[in-house]
Amino acid sequence: MVINIYLIVMEYTELLEKQIIGRLKVDNPWWTEGGIPDFLREMTPRLYIDMFMPHVMSDNPRRAVILMGPRRVGKTVMMFHSIQKLIDAGVPPQNIIYISVETPIYNNVYLETLMTLACQVLCKNPLKDNLYVFFDEVQYLKNWEINLKSLVDTYNNVKFVASGSAAAELKKRSNESGAGRFTDFNLPPLTFYEYVHLKGYGSMMIENSMAHNAVKLNYYTAIDIVKLNELFIDYINYGGYPEVVFSEKIRESPGQFIRHDIIDKVLLRDLPSLYGISDVQELNSLFTMIAYHSGAQFSYESLSKESGVRKDTLKKYINYLEAAFLIKVIRRTDDNAKQYQRETQFKIYLTNPSLRCALFQPIGEQDAEIGDMVETAVYAQWMPRRGAEVHYANWRIGKQQGEVDIVGLDVARQKPKWAVEIKWSDRFYSHPGDLVSLKWFAEKNNLDFAMVTSISETGEVALGNITLRFLPVACYAYTVARNTLNNSGSNIGL
């Protein structure tokens, strides 16, 4: 009887291994075809791939790259495009292994077992051969971070790349278990720069330059600002996710796609319990309220009163939503650009404005909400930038109250480096004196230059001793996104 059970187990194990090997061959067509499938090659790569590839090709293999970000931003496709770039760079196709961990037949199979079976098929020795191993949707394996860290420590010649859509879980587990072994790479929703190029309008943009304090600064304007503004409004409503950009069917009902595949899965499935969250319905209601008021100033007291959620619970929810890349909390400074010792007020922005459209309805350029969503879209271009200390300024001195939309801080000196006022209006170009708060802030902090956005006006206007550079907000968003992508920029808010 014991022998029969043993034989049954052995037969089952052999059958499972054959099925896994069969699936590995299907998922790795470049082993025989020499490249990724044509339909993937024909997809326009995310422009972030140029920032991602140096991490993949780094000659320090003892660090795994963790590709994380919101759902449906193109992480899997970027993995395949990375594989093709490796092949184009001369890496033998048989030295590249792709494993989608969410495949049902891989359920509860260790990462090392899957890699070993692939190596058996390829006649490779992971202890000796230089290999690239991609684990997609890695969060579907329990304790993936322990598995992956062990692989990194054991196989010095293998470069491991892992991705996952449960961004909050990946971020938490990567920070806890992957210190010194994992390099996180965040892929944001589409930036406006990427959106313009994906839609085929990149040639419409013109590079310009200006000088400030003897430094040459580049910015972009459009041949046709009316068309660019149309694209900008379209981006606000539909532009965050590649599938929405290219699918007319999805655009007819973006709420169904984004709500189901992005919002619901993050709020209901992506393990909010890791953050001590048990009432996902309450979390869902809070996010819906925040989405409707994206760009508004909140305090924990006012948010608790309006949502009915206790303050200590609110902090857990906000931490989770931020870790899941759905929102970004922007901190406040005063008119001297000093951060408040006890933070009582802050702003919350969606990481991409199209999330609001999915939950409610598209907005037009004359709608009351357009100002907040334009501001949300601009902040979405800043959020992925590494090392950017972006805040907003808000103060009250006696009866005098003021606010500046975006302030760049020199953290060491606790002084502002630049200030930007986001406007969806041309009025201030001819009436700059109405920018009372911006003038107060600039003069108090010895700034001789500030950026102001408009709908269509471009140029410089003097306001006392301050030079205001006006730029259409669509051009400003394009420029910021481009500089973020290229890891460039300046000290004046571009």
ROZADREN-309556 format. One record per residue (C-alpha): residue in three letters; residue number from 1; x, y, z negated. Coordinates in steps of 0.25 Angstrom, whole numbers, always signed. Layout:
R  aa   i    c1    c2    c3
R ALA NUM     X     Y     Z
...
This chain:
R  aa   i    c1    c2    c3
R MET   1    +0    +0    +0
R VAL   2   +11    +9    -4
R ILE   3   +18    +6    +9
R ASN   4    +6    +9   +17
R ILE   5    +4   +23   +11
R TYR   6   +19   +26   +14
R LEU   7   +17   +22   +28
R ILE   8    +4   +30   +30
R VAL   9   +12   +42   +24
R MET  10   +24   +40   +33
R GLU  11   +15   +39   +45
R TYR  12    +7   +51   +41
R THR  13   +20   +59   +39
R GLU  14   +25   +55   +53
R LEU  15   +12   +58   +60
R LEU  16   +13   +72   +53
R GLU  17   +27   +74   +57
R LYS  18   +24   +71   +72
R GLN  19   +12   +81   +71
R ILE  20   +20   +92   +65
R ILE  21   +31   +89   +76
R GLY  22   +21   +90   +87
R ARG  23   +16  +103   +81
R LEU  24   +30  +109   +80
R LYS  25   +32  +106   +95
R VAL  26   +19  +113   +99
R ASP  27   +23  +125   +90
R ASN  28   +37  +126   +96
R PRO  29   +36  +126  +111
R TRP  30   +49  +132  +113
R TRP  31   +56  +119  +109
R THR  32   +52  +114  +123
R GLU  33   +48  +127  +130
R GLY  34   +59  +136  +126
R GLY  35   +50  +147  +122
R ILE  36   +37  +151  +115
R PRO  37   +24  +150  +123
R ASP  38   +21  +160  +134
R PHE  39    +9  +166  +128
R LEU  40   +18  +169  +116
R ARG  41   +28  +175  +124
R GLU  42   +18  +184  +131
R MET  43   +13  +190  +118
R THR  44   +20  +204  +115
R PRO  45   +29  +202  +103
R ARG  46   +27  +211   +91
R LEU  47   +37  +222   +91
R TYR  48   +41  +218   +77
R ILE  49   +48  +205   +83
R ASP  50   +61  +214   +85
R MET  51   +61  +216   +70
R PHE  52   +58  +202   +67
R MET  53   +68  +195   +76
R PRO  54   +81  +200   +69
R HIS  55   +75  +193   +56
R VAL  56   +72  +180   +64
R MET  57   +86  +180   +71
R SER  58   +94  +184   +58
R ASP  59  +107  +176   +56
R ASN  60  +104  +175   +42
R PRO  61   +95  +163   +42
R ARG  62   +94  +161   +27
R ARG  63   +81  +171   +27
R ALA  64   +68  +167   +33
R VAL  65   +60  +178   +39
R ILE  66   +45  +179   +34
R LEU  67   +37  +185   +45
R MET  68   +24  +191   +38
R GLY  69   +13  +201   +41
R PRO  70    -2  +202   +42
R ARG  71   -10  +191   +50
R ARG  72   -11  +192   +65
R VAL  73    +1  +202   +67
R GLY  74    +9  +192   +76
R LYS  75   +18  +185   +67
R THR  76   +17  +171   +74
R VAL  77   +18  +177   +88
R MET  78   +31  +185   +83
R MET  79   +37  +172   +78
R PHE  80   +35  +166   +92
R HIS  81   +41  +178   +98
R SER  82   +53  +177   +89
R ILE  83   +55  +163   +93
R GLN  84   +55  +167  +108
R LYS  85   +65  +178  +104
R LEU  86   +74  +168   +97
R ILE  87   +73  +159  +110
R ASP  88   +76  +171  +119
R ALA  89   +88  +174  +110
R GLY  90   +94  +160  +112
R VAL  91   +89  +152  +101
R PRO  92   +86  +138  +106
R PRO  93   +71  +135  +106
R GLN  94   +73  +122   +98
R ASN  95   +79  +130   +87
R ILE  96   +66  +137   +84
R ILE  97   +55  +131   +76
R TYR  98   +41  +137   +74
R ILE  99   +31  +131   +63
R SER 100   +17  +137   +61
R VAL 101   +15  +133   +46
R GLU 102    +0  +135   +47
R THR 103    -1  +123   +57
R PRO 104   -10  +113   +50
R ILE 105    -1  +101   +52
R TYR 106   +10  +108   +44
R ASN 107    +1  +110   +32
R ASN 108   +10  +108   +19
R VAL 109   +22  +104   +27
R TYR 110   +35  +110   +22
R LEU 111   +42  +120   +31
R GLU 112   +54  +112   +31
R THR 113   +47  +100   +35
R LEU 114   +41  +107   +47
R MET 115   +55  +113   +51
R THR 116   +62   +99   +49
R LEU 117   +52   +93   +59
R ALA 118   +54  +103   +69
R CYS 119   +69  +101   +68
R GLN 120   +67   +86   +70
R VAL 121   +60   +89   +83
R LEU 122   +71   +99   +88
R CYS 123   +82   +90   +82
R LYS 124   +87  +102   +74
R ASN 125   +94  +102   +61
R PRO 126   +89  +114   +53
R LEU 127  +102  +113   +44
R LYS 128  +111  +116   +56
R ASP 129  +103  +122   +68
R ASN 130  +100  +136   +69
R LEU 131   +84  +136   +69
R TYR 132   +73  +146   +68
R VAL 133   +61  +141   +61
R PHE 134   +48  +149   +61
R PHE 135   +37  +146   +51
R ASP 136   +24  +153   +55
R GLU 137   +12  +155   +45
R VAL 138   +21  +150   +34
R GLN 139   +11  +153   +23
R TYR 140    +3  +141   +26
R LEU 141   +14  +132   +19
R LYS 142   +13  +133    +4
R ASN 143   +26  +138    -3
R TRP 144   +31  +141   +11
R GLU 145   +41  +151    +5
R ILE 146   +48  +140    -3
R ASN 147   +49  +131    +9
R LEU 148   +54  +143   +18
R LYS 149   +65  +147    +7
R SER 150   +70  +133    +6
R LEU 151   +71  +132   +21
R VAL 152   +79  +145   +22
R ASP 153   +88  +140   +11
R THR 154   +90  +127   +17
R TYR 155   +92  +129   +32
R ASN 156  +102  +140   +34
R ASN 157  +102  +139   +50
R VAL 158   +87  +141   +51
R LYS 159   +80  +154   +52
R PHE 160   +66  +153   +46
R VAL 161   +55  +163   +50
R ALA 162   +41  +162   +43
R SER 163   +28  +169   +45
R GLY 164   +15  +170   +39
R SER 165    +2  +178   +39
R ALA 166    -1  +177   +24
R ALA 167    +7  +189   +22
R ALA 168    +5  +192    +8
R GLU 169    +9  +177    +4
R LEU 170   +21  +178   +13
R LYS 171   +26  +191    +7
R LYS 172   +24  +186    -7
R ARG 173   +30  +172    -6
R SER 174   +41  +178    +3
R ASN 175   +45  +188    -8
R GLU 176   +44  +178   -19
R SER 177   +51  +166   -13
R GLY 178   +59  +171    -1
R ALA 179   +68  +182    -8
R GLY 180   +81  +181    +0
R ARG 181   +76  +171   +10
R PHE 182   +65  +178   +17
R THR 183   +64  +190   +26
R ASP 184   +50  +196   +27
R PHE 185   +46  +202   +40
R ASN 186   +33  +209   +41
R LEU 187   +25  +210   +54
R PRO 188   +15  +221   +53
R PRO 189    +2  +222   +61
R LEU 190    +5  +229   +75
R THR 191   +11  +243   +74
R PHE 192    +6  +254   +83
R TYR 193   +19  +253   +91
R GLU 194   +17  +239   +93
R TYR 195    +2  +241   +97
R VAL 196    +5  +251  +107
R HIS 197   +15  +242  +114
R LEU 198    +7  +230  +113
R LYS 199    -4  +237  +120
R GLY 200    +6  +241  +131
R TYR 201    +6  +256  +128
R GLY 202   +21  +257  +124
R SER 203   +25  +265  +136
R MET 204   +15  +276  +132
R MET 205   +24  +280  +120
R ILE 206   +35  +290  +122
R GLU 207   +47  +291  +113
R ASN 208   +50  +305  +108
R SER 209   +60  +311   +98
R MET 210   +61  +322   +89
R ALA 211   +72  +328   +79
R HIS 212   +71  +330   +64
R ASN 213   +83  +334   +56
R ALA 214   +92  +331   +68
R VAL 215   +86  +316   +68
R LYS 216   +80  +312   +81
R LEU 217   +67  +305   +79
R ASN 218   +59  +297   +89
R TYR 219   +43  +296   +90
R TYR 220   +33  +292  +100
R THR 221   +22  +299  +108
R ALA 222   +12  +294  +118
R ILE 223   +10  +297  +133
R ASP 224    -5  +296  +130
R ILE 225    -8  +299  +116
R VAL 226   -23  +297  +118
R LYS 227   -20  +282  +122
R LEU 228   -10  +281  +111
R ASN 229   -21  +285  +101
R GLU 230   -31  +275  +107
R LEU 231   -21  +264  +105
R PHE 232   -19  +270   +90
R ILE 233   -33  +269   +87
R ASP 234   -34  +255   +93
R TYR 235   -22  +251   +85
R ILE 236   -29  +256   +72
R ASN 237   -41  +247   +76
R TYR 238   -35  +235   +82
R GLY 239   -20  +236   +83
R GLY 240   -14  +228   +71
R TYR 241   -14  +214   +77
R PRO 242    -9  +209   +90
R GLU 243   -21  +200   +93
R VAL 244   -31  +212   +91
R VAL 245   -23  +221  +100
R PHE 246   -23  +211  +112
R SER 247   -37  +204  +110
R GLU 248   -49  +211  +114
R LYS 249   -58  +201  +108
R ILE 250   -51  +203   +94
R ARG 251   -52  +218   +96
R GLU 252   -67  +217   +98
R SER 253   -68  +211   +83
R PRO 254   -55  +214   +76
R GLY 255   -62  +212   +63
R GLN 256   -64  +198   +65
R PHE 257   -49  +195   +69
R ILE 258   -42  +204   +59
R ARG 259   -52  +202   +47
R HIS 260   -52  +186   +49
R ASP 261   -37  +184   +53
R ILE 262   -30  +195   +46
R ILE 263   -38  +201   +34
R ASP 264   -46  +189   +29
R LYS 265   -35  +179   +30
R VAL 266   -26  +188   +22
R LEU 267   -36  +192   +12
R LEU 268   -42  +178   +10
R ARG 269   -32  +168   +14
R ASP 270   -18  +173   +13
R LEU 271   -16  +169    -2
R PRO 272   -20  +182    -9
R SER 273   -20  +173   -21
R LEU 274    -4  +175   -21
R TYR 275    -7  +189   -26
R GLY 276   -17  +185   -37
R ILE 277   -29  +188   -28
R SER 278   -41  +179   -30
R ASP 279   -53  +188   -25
R VAL 280   -50  +189   -10
R GLN 281   -64  +195    -8
R GLU 282   -60  +206   -17
R LEU 283   -47  +208    -9
R ASN 284   -54  +208    +4
R SER 285   -63  +219    -1
R LEU 286   -52  +227    -6
R PHE 287   -44  +226    +8
R THR 288   -57  +230   +15
R MET 289   -58  +242    +7
R ILE 290   -43  +246    +9
R ALA 291   -44  +243   +24
R TYR 292   -56  +253   +25
R HIS 293   -48  +264   +17
R SER 294   -34  +261   +23
R GLY 295   -26  +273   +21
R ALA 296   -34  +278    +9
R GLN 297   -27  +282    -5
R PHE 298   -31  +272   -16
R SER 299   -28  +270   -31
R TYR 300   -30  +257   -38
R GLU 301   -40  +264   -46
R SER 302   -48  +269   -34
R LEU 303   -46  +256   -26
R SER 304   -51  +248   -38
R LYS 305   -63  +256   -40
R GLU 306   -67  +256   -25
R SER 307   -64  +241   -23
R GLY 308   -68  +236   -37
R VAL 309   -55  +228   -38
R ARG 310   -47  +229   -51
R LYS 311   -34  +237   -50
R ASP 312   -25  +226   -54
R THR 313   -32  +217   -43
R LEU 314   -31  +228   -33
R LYS 315   -16  +228   -34
R LYS 316   -15  +213   -31
R TYR 317   -24  +215   -19
R ILE 318   -17  +227   -13
R ASN 319    -3  +219   -15
R TYR 320    -9  +208    -8
R LEU 321   -15  +216    +4
R GLU 322    -2  +223    +5
R ALA 323    +6  +210    +5
R ALA 324    -3  +205   +16
R PHE 325    +0  +217   +25
R LEU 326   -14  +221   +25
R ILE 327   -12  +235   +18
R LYS 328    -1  +244   +14
R VAL 329    -1  +252    +1
R ILE 330    +6  +266    +3
R ARG 331   +11  +273    -9
R ARG 332    +9  +287   -13
R THR 333   +19  +298   -16
R ASP 334   +16  +313   -20
R ASP 335   +20  +326   -14
R ASN 336   +34  +324   -18
R ALA 337   +35  +311   -11
R LYS 338   +37  +304   -25
R GLN 339   +30  +291   -28
R TYR 340   +20  +291   -39
R GLN 341   +25  +284   -52
R ARG 342   +11  +277   -54
R GLU 343    +5  +274   -41
R THR 344   -10  +277   -42
R GLN 345   -13  +280   -27
R PHE 346    -9  +274   -14
R LYS 347   -14  +271    +0
R ILE 348   -17  +258    +7
R TYR 349   -16  +256   +22
R LEU 350   -20  +244   +30
R THR 351    -7  +238   +37
R ASN 352   -14  +240   +50
R PRO 353   -27  +248   +53
R SER 354   -34  +238   +62
R LEU 355   -37  +230   +49
R ARG 356   -47  +241   +46
R CYS 357   -53  +240   +59
R ALA 358   -55  +225   +57
R LEU 359   -62  +227   +44
R PHE 360   -71  +238   +48
R GLN 361   -72  +244   +62
R PRO 362   -62  +251   +73
R ILE 363   -61  +266   +70
R GLY 364   -60  +277   +81
R GLU 365   -51  +290   +81
R GLN 366   -63  +298   +76
R ASP 367   -67  +289   +64
R ALA 368   -65  +294   +50
R GLU 369   -56  +283   +47
R ILE 370   -46  +286   +58
R GLY 371   -37  +294   +49
R ASP 372   -34  +283   +39
R MET 373   -33  +272   +50
R VAL 374   -23  +281   +57
R GLU 375   -15  +282   +44
R THR 376   -16  +267   +42
R ALA 377   -11  +265   +56
R VAL 378    +1  +274   +54
R TYR 379    +5  +267   +41
R ALA 380    +4  +254   +48
R GLN 381   +16  +258   +56
R TRP 382   +24  +262   +44
R MET 383   +21  +249   +35
R PRO 384   +30  +239   +42
R ARG 385   +42  +249   +42
R ARG 386   +53  +244   +33
R GLY 387   +58  +253   +22
R ALA 388   +47  +264   +25
R GLU 389   +43  +271   +12
R VAL 390   +30  +277   +17
R HIS 391   +20  +283    +7
R TYR 392   +10  +294    +7
R ALA 393   +10  +306    -1
R ASN 394    -2  +311   -10
R TRP 395    -2  +321   -21
R ARG 396   -11  +330   -29
R ILE 397    -5  +343   -35
R GLY 398   -16  +351   -42
R LYS 399   -26  +353   -32
R GLN 400   -16  +350   -20
R GLN 401   -17  +336   -15
R GLY 402   -10  +331    -3
R GLU 403    -6  +319    +5
R VAL 404    +4  +315   +16
R ASP 405    +1  +302   +24
R ILE 406   +15  +296   +25
R VAL 407   +27  +300   +18
R GLY 408   +41  +293   +19
R LEU 409   +49  +292    +6
R ASP 410   +64  +292    +3
R VAL 411   +62  +283    -8
R ALA 412   +76  +285   -14
R ARG 413   +74  +300   -15
R GLN 414   +59  +300   -17
R LYS 415   +57  +310    -6
R PRO 416   +49  +310    +7
R LYS 417   +56  +308   +20
R TRP 418   +45  +311   +29
R ALA 419   +30  +314   +29
R VAL 420   +19  +310   +39
R GLU 421    +4  +315   +40
R ILE 422    -5  +306   +48
R LYS 423   -16  +313   +55
R TRP 424   -26  +308   +66
R SER 425   -28  +323   +70
R ASP 426   -22  +333   +79
R ARG 427   -27  +345   +70
R PHE 428   -14  +346   +62
R TYR 429    -5  +348   +74
R SER 430   -12  +362   +75
R HIS 431   -15  +364   +61
R PRO 432    -2  +358   +53
R GLY 433    -5  +367   +41
R ASP 434   -16  +358   +38
R LEU 435    -6  +348   +34
R VAL 436    -5  +353   +20
R SER 437    -1  +341   +13
R LEU 438   +10  +337   +23
R LYS 439   +15  +351   +22
R TRP 440   +15  +351    +6
R PHE 441   +22  +337    +6
R ALA 442   +33  +341   +17
R GLU 443   +36  +354   +10
R LYS 444   +37  +348    -4
R ASN 445   +46  +337    +1
R ASN 446   +55  +346   +10
R LEU 447   +50  +339   +23
R ASP 448   +52  +347   +35
R PHE 449   +45  +337   +44
R ALA 450   +33  +329   +44
R MET 451   +25  +320   +54
R VAL 452   +10  +322   +57
R THR 453    +2  +313   +66
R SER 454    -9  +318   +75
R ILE 455   -19  +312   +86
R SER 456   -11  +318   +98
R GLU 457    -2  +330   +94
R THR 458   +13  +329   +95
R GLY 459   +23  +340   +91
R GLU 460   +29  +347   +79
R VAL 461   +22  +358   +71
R ALA 462   +28  +367   +60
R LEU 463   +22  +367   +47
R GLY 464   +30  +377   +38
R ASN 465   +44  +371   +38
R ILE 466   +39  +357   +41
R THR 467   +39  +351   +55
R LEU 468   +27  +343   +58
R ARG 469   +28  +332   +69
R PHE 470   +15  +328   +75
R LEU 471   +13  +315   +82
R PRO 472    +1  +308   +86
R VAL 473    -2  +297   +75
R ALA 474    -2  +286   +86
R CYS 475   +12  +290   +90
R TYR 476   +16  +291   +76
R ALA 477   +11  +277   +73
R TYR 478   +18  +272   +85
R THR 479   +31  +279   +81
R VAL 480   +31  +274   +67
R ALA 481   +28  +259   +71
R ARG 482   +39  +259   +82
R ASN 483   +49  +265   +71
R THR 484   +44  +254   +61
R LEU 485   +46  +243   +71
R ASN 486   +60  +248   +75
R ASN 487   +64  +251   +61
R SER 488   +67  +265   +64
R GLY 489   +60  +278   +61
R SER 490   +64  +291   +54
R ASN 491   +63  +300   +42
R ILE 492   +51  +308   +47
R GLY 493   +40  +297   +47
R LEU 494   +42  +290   +60
